[in-house]
Each structure stands twice: as C-alpha cells, then as structure tokens.
Amino acid sequence: MRGHDRINNCLPEELILEIFRRLESKPNRDACSLVCKRWLSLERFSRTTLRIGASFSPDDFISLLSRRFLYITSIHVDERISVSLPSLSPSPKRKRGRDSSSPSSSKRKKLTDKTHSGAENVESSSLTDTGLTALANGFPRIENLSLIWCPNVSSVGLCSLAQKCTSLKSLDLQGCYVGDQGLAAVGKFCKQLEELNLRFCEGLTDVGVIDLVVGCSKSLKSIGVAASAKITDLSLEAVGSHCKLLEVLYLDSEYIHDKGLIAVAQGCHRLKNLKLQCVSVTDVAFAAVGELCTSLERLALYSFQHFTDKGMRAIGKGSKKLKDLTLSDCYFVSCKGLEAIAHGCKELERVEINGCHNIGTRGIEAIGKSCPRLKELALLYCQRIGNSALQEIGKGCKSLEILHLVDCSGIGDIAMCSIAKGCRNLKKLHIRRCYEV
C-alpha cells in the first residue's frame, strides 16, 4: 500500500544485509542502494570489493572511500582504465538564476580549477605512496590487492601497506615500479600471502624476490614474473628451496634458464599450473618437470626455441594428470611429441595448438584416439592438419563442447560432418578463414 513501508518496518538490518550479500550483480546492488537512505547505508556495509580506475586525485578518492565502505576485503586499482569526469559547469538554464558569489558556485569554481590543473599534470591522476598509505590506514583488513600500472607507487608506500595490512593473501603489482625494499617488507609482515604477480616490475631484482619468498615460504602458492630483466635463476632457486606449497608458476623471461626451472621442479612437487615463455629453457628442464611434477594439470608453452619432441615425451611419460595443454609457436614440436602426450595424458580436457607448423594430422588423430575426455579443442593457424584429424575427434571425443578453427586450410566439410555426427554435446563452434568448409 502506498505510504506504508512494510519492508523496513518488519525486516531487521541483519536480514537485509544478507539479502544484499546474495546479489551477485553489481547493477542490482547499485539499484538497491538508491531505494532509501537506510538501504544505501546497509549496502555499503555489505560491499566487500572496490574497483577503481584512473581518476582525478586518486589519493583523496581512496580516503573518501575508506570512510564510506568499512568492510572491504578486495581492492582493484587499474590505471589503464580511464574514468571521465562529469561536467562541473552549471547548465545554461540554472546559470542565470544563480549568484556567482554563492558558496556552491565558489566550491564548483575551485574544483573546476583543480580539474584543469590536474589535466595538465599527469601525476595528479595516478595513485602515489600517499594514497597507498591512506589505503592501508583505511582498509587494514584487505586480503586481495591489485595495483595495475600505478607508476608512482614505490617501496615507501608498499612498506607502509605491508605493516598495516598483515592479512594480505593476494598482491598484484603489474607494471608498478616498486623496489626490493617494498617487496622485502611484504615478506616480513604479510605471512599469509598466497598469490604474487610481478609482471613488468622493472625495479625489482633477485634480492627483493628472495626476501619475499623466504618470508612467505609457508603460504605462497602462486607466482607470476614477466619482463623483469633483473630477476634470474637465483629467484627460482629460492622458490624451489622454500615454497613447498607452490601450485602456480607464470614465467615470461629470457633471463630464466634450465637451472631455475629444474630447481622449481625439484622443490615444488605440488605444482599444478605452469605457464612459460622462456626462450632459454630447453628439453633438459622439461625432463625434470615430467619426472618430478606428477601433479601438473595445466601446461602452456609460448615461443619456445629449444623445446622439442624430447621434452614432450618427458611430459607425457610423467605428468599423467595433465588436463590442459597449450602450445603456441613451438616450431620444433611435431606430431611425435603430441602423440607422446596423447598416449601418456589420457585425462586431457583442453588442447590448443597455435602456429606450431610441424604438427599435422597424425598428432590430432592421436588426441582423438586416446583422450575421450576432451571438451575443448582450438586449432589456430594449423595448415598441415587435414580432415581425418577431426574425423578421429568426432569418433573418440564424445564430450567435446567447444571447437575453435582459425586459418586451417586443410579442414573442410568432411571433417565438420564428422564433428556434427559424433560430438552431440557441442555448445560453441568458431570457424574463421577455413575456406574448405
């Protein structure tokens, strides 16, 4: 009935909070917060995640958010995402009737001046150590923090954060120019850290990484490193010696060699996910991975120059639990290597072959014959794969749900008819530049 508030008068705050927590869609939560002041306040209490793009004066913005949202556990700052400021000038209709000397217009004028000066100064729209300190003071209970491409954050801010936010479990510093001192502070104070991303952190060396690894050795489960010229095999040797719980390792570096990866394989027997783009790593390292990493489930290899069928045979022989395989621009892997994987890793559920020009029809046929659990197959720029390869997939992989075909000139109607007849569970089909279809 109009004029009667049956919800607010009957439901206690605890129940309304529980309803807000069950709303997974952000637009729905935002809509609920606009119903009344009580719901706005309660929705702020129920919110646990904040996502912040590049904005004007982010240091002040962080302080403002900390006063409004008290139970935040995850904060994601991504300065690649630009946020346009609303127009601060009054509309033409209201301009006539408003005194230019009124308090509201004077405030607006100051804010407009700030905006224009901030537009000229690039640093004003980037998070600094001051903002990171405010974040640590305002959100001491955060568990997940992402600082993506925040160039003005340094070790000073990271040290302040580490001392206050000791419950931190996930830290992403992609593109941040932090130094060894900040990373060492994280290792000293954040003993629950499980996930660490150091992609494009050019200011780091082995010293900082080793200090963190030693400090978080009992909790660290995931490490990512990319384009960091001063992080070498010494860091990986420390990981292998101390991080016995490590499950995920992402490496994109030309400064990592066999010695570092072998150390990880010898010390991290729980490794499940391995993603590598390391041109200096050879079959010798993969022999150790295949022999020692028996829990490996996902393997992704990009642009390898010294990885051949010998390394593939080692993986197929030892990593029996492998479920996901990606080979991209691995020019020295042939059908023999893929056959070794198919015969040894019968639990495969996803296979992606991208630009591996020596893999042809016979390798995919082996997958079809030996891997009945396959759910997703992606063949990209594979000119040597013919119709009979997908005929075997249609016969043997009844669980296939997703098929991607891009620029595969040898695949035509015969192959697609075999997929249609055999793979009745297919949910997604993507075909591009396969002109025989």
Secondary structure, DSSP 8 states (H G I E B T S, - for coil): -TT--HHHHHS-HHHHHHHHHT---HHHHHHHHTS-HHHHHHHHHH--EEEEEE-SSHHHHHHHHHHH--S--EEEEEEEEE------S--HHHHHHS-TTSHHHHHHHHHHHHHHHHHH-GGGGS--HHHHHHHHHH-TT--EEEEES-TT--HHHHHHHHHH-TT--EEE-TT----HHHHHHHHHH-TT--EEEEET-TT--HHHHHHHHHHTTTT--EEEEES-TT--HHHHHHHHHH-TT--EEEEE-SS--HHHHHHHHHH-TT--EEEEE-TT--HHHHHHHHHH-TT--EEEEES-SS--HHHHHHHHHH-TT--EEEEES-TT--HHHHHHHHHH-TT--EEEEES-TT--HHHHHHHHHH-TT--EEEEES-TT--HHHHHHHHHH-TT--EEEEES-TT-BHHHHHHHHHH-TT--EEEEES-TB-
